[in-house]
Amino acid sequence: MNHTPLDDWFVEQVLPLEAALMRFLRRNWRHPDDITDLRQEVYVRIYEAAEHNRPALVQPFVFAVARNLLIDRARRGQIVAIDSIADMAELDVWVDELTPERHATGRSELRLLQAALETLPARCREVVTLRKIDGMSQRDVAGQMGITENTVERQVSNGMRALAAALLSRGMHTGMEKFIHKIRKGRGAA
């Protein structure tokens, strides 16, 4: 079987992003059974677009295609939480050029987040990790940990507030305004 230059480009540039793409899709789509099909559709769209013009920045292009696919699915009447679509709009913030400086800043912020996460009590840390990082549903987290969904909700709320405070105290202000607004909005609902 002969490989075309497009096939080689796809294997070298797009496929290495699969793990991050799958995390993005799981985090932003509530139906886990659809994730593999969504990934495949993203790949088809990327491949077809690249037949005409290959993007200079592959990673932002892949995530923009994934974001647009999820929006298209939502528009066609699929059930997607409105806040998930709104959260995807945040992707536009980093879909532009990913410079070495932004990469270094991101790694630094990730280390700060990891350190802040480690300061949470064990159960709270586990709930936040399962719910917000692994993308599990509230019901699944409750079932796995043997606690109520209300407890999961309370632990996530407390954990996110503690993380915001810890990150602010460590000087991480970039993008925190929106994060803090979401947390405060959640406080009113509690």
N, C-alpha and C positions, 0 to 999 in steps of 0.2 A: 504494500500500500504506500503510495507516494504522499508525502506531506508537502503542502504548499507553504510559502512564506507566511501566509495568514495563519495556517495551523500552528506553525512554529511560534509565531508571535503570541497566539492565544495560550499555548501551553506554557511559554516562558513568562508572560506578563499577567495573564488573567487568572489562571488556575492556582498560582501561589496565594491568591487573595481569598480562596474558598472558605477557609475557617472564619475569617473576619466577616465575609459575606453571610455565612450561615448564622453567625451571632447576631448580625444586624437584622436578618429576616426573622429570627426567633424572637428578638426583642420587640419587633414592630408589627408582628402578625399574630393574632390570637389563636389561629388554628394550626397546631403543630403538624397535622397531617398534610398540610399544603406546602410546607417548607421546601421539600425536595422538588416539587413541581415549580415553585416560584424560582428556585435557584436555576433550574433548567431553562425557564423562560428568560431569566436575566441573561444567561449565557447565549441564548439564541439572539436576543436583541443586540448584545454586544458584538457577536460575530457578524451579524448582518450589517450593523453600522460600520464595523471595521473593514468590511469588504469595500466600502466606498471611501472611507477616510479613517485612519487609525488615530486615536487620540494621543496627544503629546503626554498627558498625565493620566495614566491608566487607573490608578486607585480612585481618584475623585470621579472619574467617568463611570467606573463599576458601581459605585455607591449612588451616583445620580441616576443611573439606569434602574437600580433596585428601588430607589425611592419613587421614581416615576411609575414603575410597575405597580407598586403598592397603592399609589394614588389612583392609577387606572382601575385597579381591582375595586377600590372603594367606590369609585364613581359608577361602576357597573352594578352596584347594589350589594356587593359583598359586605359582610358584617366586620367592621373595623372600628375600634374605639377612636372617637374624634381626637382625643388627646394624643394618641399614637401618631396620627397624621400631623398634628401640630408639632410634636416632638421631632418628626422627620424634617420639618422646616429648619430646625437647628443645623441639620446637615449642610445646608447652604453656606453656613459660616465657614466650614473648612473644605468645601468642595473646590474652592479656588486653589491656587498653587500651594503645594505642600513643600515649604522650604526647609532646609536643614535647621534653621532657627526654630521654626514651628515644631519640627520633629523633636528637637531637644527640649523645648518648653513642654510639649506633651508628655515626654518621658518624665520630666521633673514633676509635673502635676500628677502623673500616675503614681509616682513614689510618695508624694504627699497624701494622696487618697489612700494608698495602701497603709501608710503609717496611721492615718486617722481611723481607718477601718479596724486596725489592730487595737485601738484604744476602747472600742465598744465592748460591753459585756459579751461573753461567749454566745449566749442564746440569741441576743440581739444581732450580733455579727453574723451568725449562721442564717437567721431569717433574712437580713438585708442582702447577704450574699446570694442566697437561693432565689429571692424575689427580684432583686434589682440587677444582679450581675449575671446569674444563670437564666433569668427570665422565666422562672416557674410561676404558675398561677398561684394566687392566694390559697385556693383550695388545695392544690398539690403540696404546697409548703406545709399547710396545716396537717395534711394527711401524713406526710413524710416525718414530721417532727412530733406528731401526736399531740398537737395543741389546737385550739379553736381558731377559726378564721379571724375572729375579733382580736385575738392575741397577736396573730400575724400582722394585722393592720396596725395595731398599737405599736408593736415592736418596729415595724418599718417606719412609722411616723417618728417615733423616738430616735431611732437610729439615723434617719436622714437629717433630723434637726441637729443631732450631735455631730454628724459629719460636717454639716455646713458650718457650725461653730468652730470645729477643729480646723477646717480648711481656712476659714477667715483668720483665725488666730495665727496660722502659719503663713499668712500673707498671700494666699491664693485668692485673688479678687476677680480674675478673668472669667467672665461668663457667670459669675456667682449671683448677679442681680436676679436673673431669671430663675435660677435654682432656688434662691431664698424666697422669691415671690411664690413659687409653687408650694414650698413648704408652709409658708404662712397661710396660703389659701387653704391648704389641707388642714391647718389648725382650726379654722373656722368650721370645717365639716366634722371635726372630731367631737 
